[in-house]
């Protein structure tokens, strides 16, 4: 995988898992709580032999609920997320971070963003 972004000193890692929102042969979209009522979304974007790369964005609870209700696309949710940066987090098979980088929305590789028509797909929600 390419080294994209700037290595960040204060990344959003070590967050507790809340739930998997989409799953297909592995987690695709995962929710983790942030501070002050915010939520972090981990969206799977790439992998190699060692790590899975996740695009991590901070969103409000209201924005997440809007996405889950089908009112906005995942692309919109990510692009309108909170904060100046998004994060690319490479996690190994033990879910340990190997590389964390901050990236601006403009600096994000185009293929890391979902398409405009990527709306929440309840059929990809794991059966509990």
C-alpha positions in Angstrom: 0.0 0.0 0.0 1.2 3.5 -0.7 2.3 5.9 2.0 -0.4 8.5 1.9 -0.8 11.4 4.3 1.4 12.8 7.1 2.2 10.6 10.1 0.1 12.0 12.9 1.2 12.3 16.6 -2.3 12.2 18.1 -4.3 9.7 16.0 -7.8 8.3 16.8 -6.6 4.8 17.7 -7.3 2.6 20.6 -11.0 3.4 20.3 -13.4 0.8 21.6 -15.4 -1.1 19.0 -19.2 -0.5 19.2 -20.6 -2.3 16.2 -20.1 -3.4 12.7 -22.4 -1.6 10.4 -21.5 -3.4 7.1 -19.8 -6.7 6.6 -18.9 -8.8 3.6 -16.2 -11.4 4.1 -14.9 -9.1 6.8 -15.8 -5.8 8.4 -16.4 -3.0 5.9 -17.7 -0.2 8.1 -17.2 -0.1 11.9 -18.5 2.4 14.5 -16.3 3.4 17.5 -17.2 6.0 20.1 -15.3 9.3 20.4 -15.4 12.0 23.1 -18.2 14.5 23.6 -20.9 12.4 21.8 -19.0 12.1 18.5 -18.5 8.9 16.7 -15.6 7.6 14.6 -16.3 5.5 11.5 -13.7 3.1 10.2 -14.3 2.4 6.5 -12.2 -0.3 5.0 -10.3 0.9 1.9 -7.4 -1.4 1.1 -5.2 -4.3 2.3 -1.9 -6.0 1.7 -0.4 -9.2 3.1 0.1 -7.6 6.5 -2.5 -4.9 7.2 -6.0 -3.7 6.4 -6.2 0.1 5.7 -9.1 2.0 7.2 -10.3 5.5 6.4 -11.3 7.0 9.8 -13.6 9.9 10.1 -15.2 11.7 13.0 -18.9 12.2 12.6 -21.8 13.4 14.8 -24.4 10.9 16.0 -27.0 12.8 13.9 -25.0 12.5 10.7 -24.5 8.8 11.3 -28.2 8.3 11.9 -28.9 10.2 8.7 -26.6 7.8 6.8 -28.3 4.7 8.4 -31.7 6.1 7.5 -30.6 6.4 3.8 -30.8 10.2 3.8 -27.1 10.7 2.8 -24.4 8.6 1.1 -21.3 7.3 2.8 -19.3 9.6 0.6 -21.2 12.6 1.9 -20.9 11.4 5.5 -17.1 11.1 5.1 -16.6 14.4 3.2 -18.7 16.4 5.7 -17.1 14.8 8.7 -15.8 16.8 11.7 -12.3 18.1 11.9 -9.7 19.2 9.5 -8.3 15.8 8.8 -9.3 12.3 8.0 -7.0 9.4 9.1 -5.6 6.4 7.3 -5.0 3.7 9.8 -3.2 0.4 8.9 -4.2 -2.3 11.3 -2.5 -5.7 11.4 -4.2 -9.0 12.0 -4.2 -8.4 15.8 -5.8 -5.0 15.2 -2.6 -3.2 16.2 -1.9 0.0 14.4 1.2 -0.2 12.1 0.8 3.2 10.5 -1.4 6.1 11.1 -1.5 9.2 8.9 -3.6 12.4 8.8 -4.8 13.3 5.4 -6.9 16.3 4.1 -9.9 15.6 2.1 -8.1 17.0 -1.0 -5.1 14.7 -0.3 -7.2 11.5 -0.1 -6.8 9.1 -3.0 -9.9 9.2 -5.1 -10.3 5.4 -4.9 -10.5 5.6 -1.1 -13.8 7.5 -1.3 -17.0 5.6 -1.8 -19.0 6.3 -4.9 -21.8 8.9 -4.8 -24.4 6.2 -4.8 -23.0 4.2 -1.8 -25.9 4.4 0.6 -26.3 2.2 3.7 -27.1 -1.3 2.7 -29.0 -3.2 5.4 -28.3 -6.5 3.6 -24.6 -6.0 4.6 -25.4 -5.5 8.3 -24.2 -8.5 10.3 -26.9 -10.8 11.6 -26.9 -10.7 15.4 
